[in-house]
Amino acid sequence: MTHSAIRELLKVTEQPGCISFAGGLPSPDAFPLDEVAEVTQRILRDSGTRALQYGPTEGYRPLRAWIAEHYAPPDVTLSAENVLITTGSQQGLDLLGKIFLDPGDVVGVESPTYLAALQAWTAYEVEFAPIPSDHNGMQTSRLNSVWSLSLKFIYCQPNFQNPTGVTLTLSRREKLVAATAQRGIPIIEDDPYHALRFDGEHLPTLLSLAGRRQGGDGYAGHVIALGTFSKILSPGIRVGWIIAPEAVIHKLTLAKQGVDLHTAMLNQMIAYEMAHTGLIEQHIPAIIQMYRERRDAMLAALATHFPASVRWTMPQGGMFVWVYLPEQVDAASLLETSLEEQPEGPGPVAFVPGGPFHTQGGANTLRLNFSHSDIPTIHEGISRLGLALKKHLAVPALS
Amino acid sequence: MTHSAIRELLKVTEQPGCISFAGGLPSPDAFPLDEVAEVTQRILRDSGTRALQYGPTEGYRPLRAWIAEHYAPPDVTLSAENVLITTGSQQGLDLLGKIFLDPGDVVGVESPTYLAALQAWTAYEVEFAPIPSDHNGMQTSRLNSVWSLSLKFIYCQPNFQNPTGVTLTLSRREKLVAATAQRGIPIIEDDPYHALRFDGEHLPTLLSLAGRRQGGDGYAGHVIALGTFSKILSPGIRVGWIIAPEAVIHKLTLAKQGVDLHTAMLNQMIAYEMAHTGLIEQHIPAIIQMYRERRDAMLAALATHFPASVRWTMPQGGMFVWVYLPEQVDAASLLETSLEEQPEGPGPVAFVPGGPFHTQGGANTLRLNFSHSDIPTIHEGISRLGLALKKHLAVPALS
């Protein structure tokens, strides 16, 4: 089944009665709505013409400076000149493709990986070198198989990855940074869920480890980092950023000029006001608590309703659980079953089949989002999916 | 002088005392700030979670429907499915490049043309076929010279073009539409200043003429139209649109998914509320009056302060006047002169040299923006520029 066919199929999730674990949406209850309304009013009152006027392509300077200060790891010195504001971090992926990638280039990716990264770079006619991952993230022991491909860069989501929810262990982070530094291969570190850790301690970012390796002397740019306000403030305002060496920021800025001139000023000013006043920081514990309870509910429901032949990941944060069905089960046809509305049936339930997150294979995997549904819905939805799965397993395959 | 060198030079315009006609900025006095503040507060209060959540890639449906209804010419039937919301109309240029252009393709452009269109499509490694223009816009009699180049499309700003300010006459519009229809070459009609006509009557758009030609039977898509809220509401919110056949919108949507997922929801909802309540429409006469007075002031100042050997355009709307210096004068070196701060001098004044708006030539032309400066500033700035010009003309060329 093609990605477009799956998109078509998932349109049914808009109908009432359908429970959807398909989207990658934050909970609307996680939006600090009153604070955003207040801050926005203040911006329009005090700096309205600035918020509505054209702005610099590089971004709103106070926001760039805040990000440089707030996201500089202990061993890396960053300034506003190292930060480009992007229209969501998705635009960061496209811009990096625009300046770095030519047809036929090879990009290393975790397998599975973020679908829209594949989509963004496929437009530049590149090849992907999949690096298998397990419950500890990218298997760095498998990197040897890709070195011969002269990779343009390696793309990695180290924390609570989309789609698998897994986190790259510290020792693998160190190996990845060392091995790529040795070979002069840049890493694109995409870390949208960074702040949403429910258990355990934060691990150092790849950016931080690269700085430490280098001896804390400035910022050599081995790791280019993507970040976003989408998961801690609002995805709908489309404000993200790229941290890169000045020379790369300069090229990205020229590319961004042709692409959308600049990111909306009002939105950047909202993000800045929410960030530098501490309003985002204050709000994060409430998001974490909500999502942790939802993740726990989903893991418990999976244990209750799914057959023993099915396995899944145990995410320490983020928004997704990843499910491995028995080898012979095709998740896309399970989706067809689970979306069928039957008179006496339990009602439809949706998820995203795992195939499209892979460059090849993965037909027996699927992604479940736990951040967007409340706990009763999670219980009901996973129960429905368990029934669909049992029904599906009971039908002998045609082939 | 390269475009980057000019950008560097123009950084000086940020210093106090410098008068700048360089930017393409609307007047901040043209922003309906109170109305935007009120509407934004209402959106965040009544539909806040929608405004802050991810939205569909195609755009906010009520806005798409409003644009389809409001911008459908008499002979063209449009629906929301014909509209993609873009992150400013600059993104429309990039997306059209992404889906239509391959390296080596040839794009027909007015000469001079909008700089950032050249920039957006240069990224796709295309060639440009310049079609000369005069005070009546693109010289359609010169189209014969480009047909042999198998153009991918022709790009045209028919109203108050950026940079020249000129308007394509009705008979040339008809010729352009007929000649391209006959050869199956699409037109990209970019019309950001449409509503800002100060004198005379609105001419039918190319979209409208193509529909009329076709006999008012639906929308065949010969003309793809770009529009924006930048000049009638706010450029800083980055909301524009593309009108195209459904099949093209579908391709553009897939491309946009990889590029920035969707345009900010809050911004689309602000545009929709301002548009469908008539608040934008009500506000336009005030913008027109302000800009008309500024244009008149600039034309009068040019007549007073510029030598007889200099000519300029008489824009019927928009934001720019275009100046032709004597053949031997290089506008980029005039800019160096006019930016020089001298102890007893009149102070620096900035403009954009015309070269970068051309694919070749144009060194003796320059663009002046009249929308962003008040009338006393326009008088003072043009007087300074007249002095710089006289000084420049007095120095014999080195060569």
Contacts between the chains, C-beta under 8 A, distances in Angstrom:
chain1	res1	chain2	res2	distance
A	23	B	54	7.5
A	24	B	54	7.8
A	25	B	53	6.5
A	25	B	54	5.7
A	26	B	53	7.5
A	28	B	49	3.7
A	28	B	52	7.6
A	28	B	53	5.9
A	31	B	48	7.0
A	31	B	49	6.0
A	31	B	52	4.6
A	31	B	53	7.6
A	33	B	44	6.7
A	33	B	48	4.4
A	33	B	49	6.9
A	33	B	52	7.0
A	36	B	44	6.4
A	36	B	48	7.4
A	36	B	52	6.7
A	37	B	41	6.6
A	37	B	44	4.1
A	37	B	45	6.6
A	37	B	48	6.8
A	40	B	40	5.9
A	40	B	41	7.6
A	40	B	44	6.4
A	41	B	37	6.6
A	41	B	40	7.6
A	41	B	41	5.9
A	44	B	33	6.7
A	44	B	36	6.4
A	44	B	37	4.1
A	44	B	40	6.5
A	45	B	37	6.6
A	48	B	31	7.0
A	48	B	33	4.3
A	48	B	36	7.4
A	48	B	37	6.8
A	49	B	28	3.7
A	49	B	31	6.0
A	49	B	33	6.9
A	50	B	236	7.8
A	51	B	236	6.0
A	52	B	28	7.6
A	52	B	31	4.6
A	52	B	33	7.0
A	52	B	36	6.7
A	52	B	234	3.7
A	52	B	235	7.5
A	52	B	236	4.5
A	52	B	237	6.6
A	53	B	25	6.5
A	53	B	26	7.5
A	53	B	28	5.9
A	53	B	31	7.6
A	53	B	234	7.5
A	53	B	235	6.5
A	53	B	236	5.0
A	54	B	23	7.5
A	54	B	24	7.8
A	54	B	25	5.6
A	54	B	230	8.0
A	54	B	235	4.6
A	54	B	236	6.1
A	55	B	236	6.1
A	87	B	87	5.6
A	87	B	238	7.6
A	87	B	260	4.5
A	87	B	264	7.7
A	88	B	260	5.4
A	88	B	261	5.8
A	90	B	258	7.4
A	90	B	259	7.0
A	90	B	260	5.3
A	90	B	261	4.8
A	91	B	259	6.5
A	91	B	260	4.6
A	93	B	258	7.6
A	94	B	258	6.1
A	94	B	259	4.8
A	94	B	260	7.2
A	98	B	123	6.3
A	116	B	257	6.7
A	116	B	258	6.3
A	116	B	261	7.1
A	119	B	257	6.2
A	119	B	258	4.2
A	120	B	258	4.1
A	120	B	259	7.2
A	122	B	258	7.5
A	123	B	98	6.3
A	123	B	255	6.8
A	123	B	258	5.6
A	230	B	54	7.9
A	234	B	52	3.7
A	234	B	53	7.4
A	235	B	52	7.5
A	235	B	53	6.5
A	235	B	54	4.6
A	236	B	50	7.7
A	236	B	51	5.9
A	236	B	52	4.5
A	236	B	53	5.0
A	236	B	54	6.1
A	236	B	55	6.1
A	236	B	264	6.2
A	236	B	265	3.8
A	236	B	266	6.1
A	237	B	52	6.6
A	237	B	264	5.4
A	237	B	265	7.8
A	237	B	266	5.9
A	238	B	87	7.6
A	238	B	260	6.4
A	238	B	261	7.5
A	238	B	262	7.4
A	238	B	263	7.2
A	238	B	264	4.4
A	255	B	123	6.8
A	257	B	116	6.8
A	257	B	119	6.2
A	258	B	90	7.4
A	258	B	93	7.6
A	258	B	94	6.1
A	258	B	116	6.3
A	258	B	119	4.3
A	258	B	120	4.1
A	258	B	122	7.6
A	258	B	123	5.6
A	259	B	90	7.0
A	259	B	91	6.5
A	259	B	94	4.8
A	259	B	120	7.2
A	259	B	259	7.3
A	260	B	87	4.5
A	260	B	88	5.4
A	260	B	90	5.3
A	260	B	91	4.6
A	260	B	94	7.2
A	260	B	238	6.4
A	260	B	260	7.3
A	261	B	88	5.8
A	261	B	90	4.8
A	261	B	116	7.2
A	261	B	238	7.4
A	262	B	238	7.5
A	263	B	238	7.2
A	264	B	87	7.7
A	264	B	236	6.3
A	264	B	237	5.4
A	264	B	238	4.4
A	264	B	264	5.7
A	264	B	267	5.6
A	265	B	236	3.8
A	265	B	237	7.8
A	266	B	236	6.1
A	266	B	237	5.9
A	266	B	266	7.8
A	266	B	267	7.1
A	267	B	264	5.6
A	267	B	266	7.1
A	267	B	267	7.0
